[in-house]
Structure formats: structure tokens, C-alpha cells
Amino acid sequence: MEALRTRDKGMDTELAGILGSAARNVRVKLGLTQADVADRIGMASEVYGRLERGHMLPSVQNLRRLCVVLNIPPHDLLGLGDEFAAPPPKEKPRARTEEDVPEMRRLMRNLRRLTPVQLKLMNLVASAMQQQKKKP
């Protein structure tokens, strides 16, 4: 029984490394930060960092969310062959917009955490900055 547990632990470590490496490669190609991905899947960025380093495996729910956020099929994240691939999606991926730049994502993440009063103040600051920019 102990030999079975040891073998399973080795398999888990190997799988965690494969999954973490694949997630990191795709994230970097998409121009996302660890915090961006963690925020989108509802995970602390420190925990997501452990996942990318191969120190843990995600739950099934988080694996699914990760696949959606990174737009990668599960068989690629798990290091399986193309025989496990699903048929290609019918929708085209959306074009990259101004909202996709890391600075904008960080700002939006911070704004979502503000109180209504703080949001109102930030809006006033942004308006004042725009007015200042327009003056000759």
C-alpha cells in the first residue's frame, strides 16, 4: 500500500510540474501577469504562483476556470496528446483591446475593491487629469 502512495505522489508531482509549466507558458504568451490570472479564476496570486511552480494541483473547478481564462484545452494543460482534443470552438477569439493592457487590468482590479465614495473621488481625479491635459 505504501508503494502505491509513493508512486501516486510522484505522479502528482510530475503532473503538477507539467501543468504549471504549461500554464506559465500560455500566460506569458497572452501577456498576463500571475495576479491577472489569479484574479480571473478567483484564487490568491500567491496560490496561483505555487501552481505555476508545480508545487500544487488545482481543484477540478479551478482547472476548468484556468482553461477558460488561458483559452487552452485541458489536454494541453495536462500534457496529454491531441487524441484527447475537443473539436475546435465555433466562435472566433475577440480582438485585443485597450482594456487588455496589464496597466488597465491592474487599475480595474484596484477600482473594483474601492467603496462607492472612493470610486467617486477617483472619478473626480481622473476628470481633473483629463481637463489638465486639454489645457494648452
GROMACS elastic network, one bead per residue, 0.5 to 0.9 nm:
[ bonds ]
;  ai    aj funct       b0    kb
    1     4     6  0.51992   500
    1     5     6  0.65306   500
    1     6     6  0.88695   500
    2     5     6  0.51360   500
    2     6     6  0.62583   500
    2     7     6  0.86330   500
    3     6     6  0.51307   500
    3     7     6  0.61397   500
    3     8     6  0.85897   500
    4     7     6  0.51355   500
    4     8     6  0.61289   500
    4     9     6  0.85779   500
    5     8     6  0.50731   500
    5     9     6  0.60900   500
    5    10     6  0.86111   500
    6     9     6  0.50723   500
    6    10     6  0.62463   500
    6    11     6  0.86552   500
    7    10     6  0.50950   500
    7    11     6  0.62479   500
    7    12     6  0.86571   500
    8    12     6  0.61088   500
    8    13     6  0.86109   500
    9    13     6  0.61885   500
    9    14     6  0.86135   500
   10    13     6  0.50968   500
   10    14     6  0.61893   500
   10    15     6  0.85477   500
   11    14     6  0.50924   500
   11    15     6  0.60290   500
   11    16     6  0.84458   500
   12    15     6  0.50711   500
   12    16     6  0.59337   500
   12    17     6  0.85272   500
   12    56     6  0.83952   500
   12    57     6  0.76582   500
   13    16     6  0.50899   500
   13    17     6  0.62402   500
   13    18     6  0.87208   500
   13    54     6  0.70677   500
   13    55     6  0.73510   500
   13    56     6  0.78047   500
   13    57     6  0.85457   500
   14    17     6  0.51794   500
   14    18     6  0.62996   500
   14    19     6  0.86618   500
   14    54     6  0.80792   500
   15    18     6  0.50572   500
   15    19     6  0.60103   500
   15    20     6  0.83702   500
   15    54     6  0.79760   500
   15    57     6  0.78683   500
   15    78     6  0.68709   500
   15    79     6  0.79455   500
   16    19     6  0.51761   500
   16    20     6  0.58860   500
   16    21     6  0.84138   500
   16    51     6  0.71891   500
   16    52     6  0.81866   500
   16    53     6  0.81273   500
   16    55     6  0.64832   500
   16    56     6  0.58510   500
   16    57     6  0.53885   500
   16    58     6  0.86264   500
   16    78     6  0.86097   500
   17    20     6  0.51658   500
   17    21     6  0.60175   500
   17    22     6  0.85013   500
   17    51     6  0.84073   500
   17    52     6  0.76899   500
   17    53     6  0.68166   500
   17    55     6  0.74079   500
   17    56     6  0.84971   500
   17    57     6  0.89253   500
   18    21     6  0.53334   500
   18    22     6  0.61789   500
   18    23     6  0.86173   500
   18    54     6  0.73501   500
   18    77     6  0.73031   500
   18    78     6  0.65965   500
   18    79     6  0.62846   500
   19    22     6  0.52029   500
   19    23     6  0.60864   500
   19    24     6  0.85869   500
   19    51     6  0.79730   500
   19    52     6  0.73631   500
   19    54     6  0.71421   500
   19    57     6  0.79089   500
   19    76     6  0.84126   500
   19    77     6  0.50643   500
   19    78     6  0.54306   500
   19    79     6  0.70731   500
   20    23     6  0.51528   500
   20    24     6  0.61202   500
   20    25     6  0.86205   500
   20    49     6  0.87919   500
   20    50     6  0.83409   500
   20    51     6  0.55422   500
   20    53     6  0.56573   500
   20    55     6  0.83173   500
   20    56     6  0.84975   500
   20    57     6  0.83670   500
   20    77     6  0.80257   500
   21    24     6  0.51761   500
   21    25     6  0.61749   500
   21    26     6  0.87021   500
   21    52     6  0.60901   500
   21    53     6  0.71561   500
   21    54     6  0.73407   500
   21    77     6  0.84937   500
   22    25     6  0.52079   500
   22    26     6  0.62712   500
   22    27     6  0.85288   500
   22    52     6  0.81875   500
   22    76     6  0.74380   500
   22    77     6  0.55381   500
   22    78     6  0.80901   500
   22    79     6  0.80130   500
   23    26     6  0.53479   500
   23    27     6  0.60033   500
   23    28     6  0.85936   500
   23    51     6  0.86583   500
   23    52     6  0.64049   500
   23    66     6  0.80742   500
   23    67     6  0.87821   500
   23    70     6  0.75950   500
   23    72     6  0.87161   500
   23    77     6  0.65726   500
   24    27     6  0.50699   500
   24    28     6  0.61067   500
   24    29     6  0.85816   500
   24    34     6  0.83728   500
   24    52     6  0.58647   500
   24    53     6  0.84955   500
   25    28     6  0.53564   500
   25    29     6  0.62850   500
   25    30     6  0.87545   500
   26    29     6  0.50635   500
   26    30     6  0.62055   500
   26    31     6  0.86864   500
   26    32     6  0.88907   500
   26    70     6  0.65895   500
   26    71     6  0.86266   500
   26    72     6  0.78638   500
   27    30     6  0.51434   500
   27    31     6  0.63143   500
   27    32     6  0.53864   500
   27    33     6  0.70872   500
   27    34     6  0.77051   500
   27    37     6  0.76866   500
   27    70     6  0.64768   500
   28    31     6  0.50175   500
   28    32     6  0.59495   500
   28    33     6  0.73726   500
   29    32     6  0.77620   500
   30    70     6  0.77024   500
   31   100     6  0.86752   500
   31   101     6  0.79798   500
   31   102     6  0.75277   500
   32    35     6  0.80698   500
   32    36     6  0.59261   500
   32    37     6  0.68245   500
   32   100     6  0.87071   500
   32   101     6  0.84616   500
   32   102     6  0.67288   500
   33    36     6  0.50523   500
   33    37     6  0.65528   500
   33    38     6  0.86042   500
   33   102     6  0.74008   500
   34    37     6  0.53165   500
   34    38     6  0.60184   500
   34    39     6  0.84688   500
   34    45     6  0.61758   500
   34    46     6  0.85655   500
   34    48     6  0.68081   500
   34    49     6  0.66498   500
   34    52     6  0.87286   500
   35    38     6  0.50162   500
   35    39     6  0.58995   500
   35    40     6  0.84887   500
   35    43     6  0.89438   500
   35    44     6  0.78201   500
   35    46     6  0.83762   500
   35    48     6  0.80138   500
   35    49     6  0.87152   500
   35   106     6  0.85317   500
   36    39     6  0.52714   500
   36    40     6  0.62703   500
   36    41     6  0.88247   500
   36    45     6  0.82117   500
   36   102     6  0.80328   500
   36   105     6  0.71997   500
   36   106     6  0.75956   500
   36   109     6  0.85428   500
   37    40     6  0.51349   500
   37    41     6  0.62759   500
   37    42     6  0.84600   500
   37    43     6  0.83505   500
   37    45     6  0.79615   500
   37    48     6  0.79199   500
   37    66     6  0.77040   500
   37    69     6  0.69451   500
   37    70     6  0.78952   500
   38    41     6  0.53514   500
   38    42     6  0.59169   500
   38    44     6  0.58337   500
   38    45     6  0.50530   500
   38    46     6  0.84621   500
   38    47     6  0.80722   500
   38    48     6  0.57685   500
   38    49     6  0.85597   500
   38    66     6  0.87832   500
   39    42     6  0.50893   500
   39    43     6  0.60382   500
   39    44     6  0.70602   500
   39    45     6  0.72124   500
   39   109     6  0.80017   500
   40    43     6  0.77713   500
   40    65     6  0.81406   500
   40    66     6  0.84895   500
   40    69     6  0.68655   500
   41    62     6  0.66301   500
   41    65     6  0.55327   500
   41    66     6  0.63601   500
   41    68     6  0.88884   500
   41    69     6  0.72016   500
   42    62     6  0.82762   500
   42    65     6  0.87280   500
   43    46     6  0.83836   500
   43    47     6  0.67215   500
   43    48     6  0.65595   500
   43    62     6  0.83188   500
   44    47     6  0.52952   500
   44    48     6  0.63436   500
   44    49     6  0.87133   500
   45    49     6  0.60934   500
   45    50     6  0.87181   500
   46    49     6  0.50427   500
   46    50     6  0.64888   500
   46    51     6  0.88369   500
   47    50     6  0.51231   500
   47    51     6  0.64199   500
   47    52     6  0.88670   500
   47    56     6  0.85806   500
   48    52     6  0.63299   500
   48    53     6  0.86871   500
   48    58     6  0.88588   500
   49    52     6  0.51365   500
   49    53     6  0.62395   500
   49    54     6  0.87353   500
   49    55     6  0.88035   500
   50    53     6  0.50902   500
   50    54     6  0.63485   500
   50    55     6  0.52395   500
   50    56     6  0.62419   500
   50    57     6  0.89386   500
   51    54     6  0.52221   500
   51    55     6  0.57126   500
   51    56     6  0.50371   500
   51    57     6  0.62037   500
   51    58     6  0.70693   500
   52    55     6  0.75764   500
   52    56     6  0.82643   500
   53    56     6  0.80452   500
   54    57     6  0.74473   500
   57    63     6  0.85443   500
   58    61     6  0.78245   500
   58    62     6  0.56190   500
   58    63     6  0.56398   500
   58    66     6  0.89495   500
   59    62     6  0.51560   500
   59    63     6  0.60352   500
   59    64     6  0.86049   500
   60    64     6  0.62443   500
   60    65     6  0.86740   500
   61    64     6  0.52171   500
   61    65     6  0.62989   500
   61    66     6  0.86140   500
   62    66     6  0.59140   500
   62    67     6  0.84878   500
   63    66     6  0.50201   500
   63    67     6  0.62345   500
   63    68     6  0.87366   500
   63    74     6  0.77325   500
   63    77     6  0.87677   500
   64    67     6  0.51362   500
   64    68     6  0.63708   500
   64    69     6  0.87442   500
   64    74     6  0.75265   500
   65    68     6  0.50955   500
   65    69     6  0.60988   500
   65    70     6  0.84887   500
   66    69     6  0.51553   500
   66    70     6  0.59410   500
   66    71     6  0.79916   500
   66    72     6  0.81192   500
   66    74     6  0.88595   500
   67    70     6  0.53464   500
   67    71     6  0.55055   500
   67    73     6  0.59204   500
   67    74     6  0.60912   500
   67    77     6  0.77074   500
   68    72     6  0.67964   500
   68    73     6  0.81392   500
   69    72     6  0.79989   500
   70    73     6  0.88018   500
   72    75     6  0.84075   500
   72    76     6  0.67413   500
   72    77     6  0.70976   500
   73    76     6  0.55738   500
   73    77     6  0.67895   500
   73    78     6  0.89606   500
   73    85     6  0.71422   500
   73    86     6  0.76505   500
   74    77     6  0.50913   500
   74    78     6  0.60933   500
   74    79     6  0.85245   500
   74    80     6  0.84920   500
   74    84     6  0.88024   500
   74    85     6  0.82081   500
   75    78     6  0.51125   500
   75    79     6  0.60593   500
   75    81     6  0.68429   500
   75    82     6  0.73434   500
   75    83     6  0.88392   500
   75    84     6  0.60246   500
   75    85     6  0.63147   500
   75    86     6  0.87605   500
   76    79     6  0.51349   500
   76    80     6  0.60270   500
   76    81     6  0.74811   500
   76    82     6  0.79710   500
   76    84     6  0.89291   500
   76    85     6  0.82325   500
   77    80     6  0.78059   500
   80    83     6  0.80482   500
   80    84     6  0.68732   500
   80    85     6  0.87832   500
   81    84     6  0.60969   500
   81    85     6  0.76496   500
   82    85     6  0.50420   500
   82    86     6  0.87121   500
   83    86     6  0.85642   500
   85    88     6  0.84297   500
   86    89     6  0.84674   500
   88    91     6  0.89021   500
   89    92     6  0.76938   500
   91    94     6  0.88227   500
   92    95     6  0.89682   500
   94    97     6  0.86450   500
   96    99     6  0.79809   500
   96   100     6  0.62152   500
   96   101     6  0.87171   500
   97   100     6  0.54286   500
   97   101     6  0.77432   500
   98   101     6  0.60206   500
   98   104     6  0.77117   500
   99   102     6  0.82045   500
   99   103     6  0.86999   500
   99   104     6  0.56858   500
   99   105     6  0.66728   500
  100   103     6  0.84996   500
  100   104     6  0.68566   500
  100   105     6  0.66152   500
  101   104     6  0.55183   500
  101   105     6  0.64622   500
  101   106     6  0.88678   500
  102   105     6  0.50914   500
  102   106     6  0.61369   500
  102   107     6  0.85773   500
  103   106     6  0.51719   500
  103   107     6  0.61552   500
  103   108     6  0.86109   500
  104   107     6  0.50608   500
  104   108     6  0.60812   500
  104   109     6  0.85197   500
  105   108     6  0.51082   500
  105   109     6  0.60823   500
  105   110     6  0.86306   500
  106   109     6  0.50757   500
  106   110     6  0.62611   500
  106   111     6  0.86086   500
  107   110     6  0.51638   500
  107   111     6  0.60769   500
  107   112     6  0.86608   500
  108   112     6  0.61420   500
  108   113     6  0.88531   500
  109   112     6  0.53728   500
  109   113     6  0.69241   500
  110   113     6  0.54360   500
  110   114     6  0.69822   500
  111   114     6  0.53846   500
  111   115     6  0.86799   500
  111   118     6  0.87111   500
  111   119     6  0.69268   500
  111   122     6  0.84903   500
  112   115     6  0.83454   500
  112   119     6  0.86837   500
  114   117     6  0.79513   500
  114   118     6  0.56788   500
  114   119     6  0.59968   500
  115   118     6  0.51258   500
  115   119     6  0.61617   500
  115   120     6  0.86740   500
  116   119     6  0.50255   500
  116   120     6  0.62348   500
  116   121     6  0.87414   500
  117   120     6  0.51149   500
  117   121     6  0.63801   500
  117   122     6  0.87418   500
  118   121     6  0.50747   500
  118   122     6  0.61953   500
  118   123     6  0.86164   500
  119   122     6  0.50276   500
  119   123     6  0.61494   500
  119   124     6  0.86611   500
  120   123     6  0.51023   500
  120   124     6  0.63559   500
  120   125     6  0.87735   500
  121   124     6  0.50668   500
  121   125     6  0.62653   500
  121   126     6  0.86722   500
  122   125     6  0.50119   500
  122   126     6  0.61457   500
  122   127     6  0.85613   500
  123   126     6  0.50880   500
  123   127     6  0.61166   500
  123   128     6  0.85706   500
  124   127     6  0.50815   500
  124   128     6  0.61184   500
  124   129     6  0.85746   500
  125   128     6  0.51189   500
  125   129     6  0.61703   500
  125   130     6  0.86971   500
  126   129     6  0.50606   500
  126   130     6  0.62694   500
  126   131     6  0.87059   500
  127   130     6  0.51264   500
  127   131     6  0.62372   500
  127   132     6  0.86276   500
  128   131     6  0.50762   500
  128   132     6  0.61252   500
  128   133     6  0.86037   500
  129   132     6  0.50794   500
  129   133     6  0.62200   500
  129   134     6  0.88328   500
  130   133     6  0.50553   500
  130   134     6  0.64251   500
  131   134     6  0.52080   500
  131   135     6  0.66591   500
  132   135     6  0.54758   500
  132   136     6  0.86980   500
  133   136     6  0.79186   500
